[in-house]
Amino acid sequence: MNYNIVVIISVVICAIISMLISYYGVLLLLDENSGLFKMAQLIVAIVSMTTFYAPIKHLLLKYMDVDESEGESEK
């Protein structure tokens, strides 16, 4: 499998996880009609995307036996 496809898959997985965490996590703290709801949701989504992206990408690369240098050599 190609390195770029693994990166795209990991971004999609992280986006889904971040969307769920940000919505339900902020919903526990704020009301959905609150003015700060969307801003807090955005901040939590950004933090969770940056937190979960690298481990998920590493696990996918390890599971699919893709060499990281394979993506760099195609440039």
TIZA-843145 format. One line per field, with one value per residue (C-alpha): z, x, y. Coordinates in Angstrom, 3 decimals, always signed. Each point is the difference from the previous one (the first is absolute). Last residue first. Example, Ala and Ser with C-alpha at 12.3 -4.5 7.8 and 13.67 -1.06 7.14 Angstrom:
BEGIN
zz	(+7.140:+0.660)
xx	(+13.670:-1.370)
yy	(-1.060:-3.440)
END
This chain:
BEGIN
zz	(-4.588:-0.185:+2.348:+2.921:-0.007:-0.084:+2.835:+2.372:-0.834:-0.164:+1.773:+0.251:+3.791:+0.708:-2.287:+1.447:+3.574:-0.727:-1.709:+2.967:+2.445:-2.010:-0.612:+3.494:+1.822:-2.873:-0.876:+3.688:+0.504:-3.177:+0.817:+3.588:-1.256:-2.633:+2.500:+2.442:-2.724:-1.106:+3.530:+1.162:-0.977:+1.908:-1.783:+0.187:+3.776:+1.333:+2.025:-0.993:-3.501:-0.325:+0.360:-2.194:-2.931:+0.296:+0.598:-2.903:-2.458:+1.171:-0.540:-3.481:-0.921:+1.370:-2.118:-3.094:+0.651:+0.543:-3.286:-1.873:+1.508:-0.865:-3.576:-0.241:+1.178:-2.756:+0.785)
xx	(+8.963:-0.446:+2.931:-1.707:-3.065:+2.054:+2.205:-2.880:+0.030:-3.463:-0.660:-3.788:-0.136:+3.137:-1.026:-3.521:+1.299:+2.353:-2.765:-2.308:+2.703:+0.857:-3.561:-1.469:+1.355:-0.016:-3.569:-1.037:+1.353:-1.592:-3.369:+0.068:+0.684:-2.739:-2.553:+0.878:-0.617:-3.218:-1.418:+1.101:-3.257:-2.038:-2.930:+1.655:+0.341:+3.514:+2.073:-1.310:-0.791:+3.658:+1.075:-2.829:+0.763:+3.794:+0.391:-2.259:+1.600:+3.478:-0.613:-1.393:+2.839:+2.614:-1.350:-0.035:+3.548:+1.207:-1.537:+1.614:+3.407:-0.338:-0.922:+3.105:+2.271:-1.220:-1.173)
yy	(+13.312:-3.784:-0.671:+1.749:-2.217:-3.228:+1.289:-0.670:-3.735:-1.544:-3.288:+0.488:-0.450:+2.041:+2.848:-0.097:+0.039:+2.916:+1.969:-0.569:+1.064:+3.145:+1.222:-0.435:+3.052:+2.478:-0.906:+0.056:+3.514:+1.315:-1.572:+1.314:+3.527:-0.212:-1.323:+2.778:+2.579:-1.693:-0.175:+3.462:+1.693:-2.559:-1.642:-3.439:+0.379:-0.222:-2.478:-3.424:+1.284:+0.985:-3.614:-1.293:+2.264:+0.089:-3.720:-0.956:+2.398:-0.920:-3.720:+0.605:+2.360:-2.395:-2.868:+2.211:+1.229:-3.571:-1.144:+2.897:-0.774:-3.692:+0.924:+2.190:-2.825:-2.343:-3.497)
END
